[in-house]
Amino acid sequence: MTTPRSTSPRGATAGGARGRSTAREPRPAYECDACGHQPPKWVGRCPECGEWGSVVESTVTGPTVSGRVVSSRLPAEPARPIATISAAPARARPTGVSELDRVLGGGLVPGAVVLLAGEPGVGKSTLLLDVAQQWAVGAGSPSLVVSGEESVSQVRLRAERMGTLHDQLYLAAESDLAAVLGHLDAVKPGLLVLDSVQTISTTGTEGVPGGVTQVRAVTAALVSVAKERGIATVLVGHVTKDGQVAGPRVLEHLVDVVLHFEGDKHSSLRLVRGVKNRFGAADEVGCFEMHEGGISSLADPSGLFLTRYSEPVPGTCVTVAMEGRRALVTEVQALIGATVAGSPRRTVSGLDSARLAMVLAVLQRRTERLTLHDREVFAATVGGIRVVEPAADLAVALAVASGGLNLAIAPHLVAIGEVGLTGEVRRVGAVPRRLAEAARLGFKVALVPPGCGPVSTGAGPEQMRVTEVTDVRSALHHAARASAE
C-alpha cells in the first residue's frame, strides 16, 4: 500500500523554521534629517550633504525598491490647497544690474540657485562682484563672495578698481565645503557667490576636486542649504571645449537657473544668455560692455552693431537679428575680391559660413549680372556680434550684390528674410518686433518676406515703408529703387 503524497507547501516541515511565515520583519533603516539620504548603515556624518549628527535610525516596513525598504515618514510640511499658499517667498528681488535682472526675470529669488557658466577670462567674476556690491547696497542684507580660484588680495584689487568696497560685502577664499558652510553661519548673507563650484570639495565624498562625484555632492549640499536658509546663491561653472557646462549633466537639473556668459576676448561686448529659468522666460539675453573700470549694462546695444557713414558705401546692408526675445539691429558687410584661378576664398566673421556659401550659389544662379564663382568673398558683422539665424540671409545677399555691382544700398533700409535655394524669400519669426526696433532707430524702408500678416512698426506708416518681396531678384530691384530715391 502506497503512502499518500503530502500536500504541504514545498520545503515546509512540521515545527521547522521553513514552516514559519515569510512576512518581512521590521529591520533598522537610517535616514538623514537634513537631505533625506538613506545610507546603508549609521554614520556620524551624512555622505550626501556633509551634515554631522543628522543620520537617525528608524524601524520601518514598507514596499521595496531594488531590495531596499522604502520608508514612509511624516512630511516636514503638509500639503495645502494651492489657493492658501503665499507666492511672496518666490518674488524676485532686483540685483541692481538691470541687464542681469532682465535675464533672470526681475532679479534673484531668495533660496534660488543660479549657475553661471562661461569661458575663462570672459568676465564672470567681474560681473558677479558688481552684483554682490549692488546687493549689499540695496538689499539690506550682507553678500558673501567665496573665491576658490583667487586669493582675497587678488579679488580686493579688482574690487578697488571697480569701486565695490561696501561694508556689507564680505570676501573669503576657501576650497572646502565645510569652511564655506562655516562662513554662512558667521556672515548670514542674503546672497552667496561661489567662484567656482568645480574648485570646492568635501571630505565626505570620494573623488578629486572638480570630479563628477565631488561636483554633484557639493552642488546638492549648497542647494539644500540655500533652500533651507533662503539664501540667493550664484555658482560659477566652468565650460568644456564645446561650450557646455563642465561636470555631470545632473548639475543643471539641481539648480533653478542656468545662464551662459558669452563674448569674444577681442570685443567689449558680452552676452548673458538664459538657458533654464524656473522663475521666468528662458530665452532672454542681457547685453554688457567690458571696460577698464569693470562691466556695465547696455540697455540699447544696437548702436554697437552699426557704422555711421557720411555717404552710402557699397557692400553693406542692415538687418535685425533676434537674440532670444531681443531685437538687435545689425550691419552686415561684404567685400568682393579680385578674380583668382582655382578655388577662391570664402571668409566669414560673425556669420555662418555654410549659409554664406548657399547665398552665393543662389545669387550666381538666380541673377544675371553677378559672377561670383571665381571671385573671393569676405563677409562679416559689425561690433563682434554673431548672427547665424536664417533671417539674415536676405541682408547677406543684398550686401554681396551691392559689393559685386558696386552699388550702394540706402542707409535707411533694412532687409529681413530667409533665402531658399530657388531664390525665394521665406517667412521668419518675430517680424513685428524686428520692424519696431528698426523704426525706433530711424530706418525708413524695410524689405520683408510675403505673408507676414499685419505689421505695425510703432512709428506710423509715414515714417517707415514696409515692402514684401517674393524672391532675391525683386529684393534687389526694390533696394536699388530705394537707394535712388
Disulfide bonds with the S-S distance in Angstrom:
none
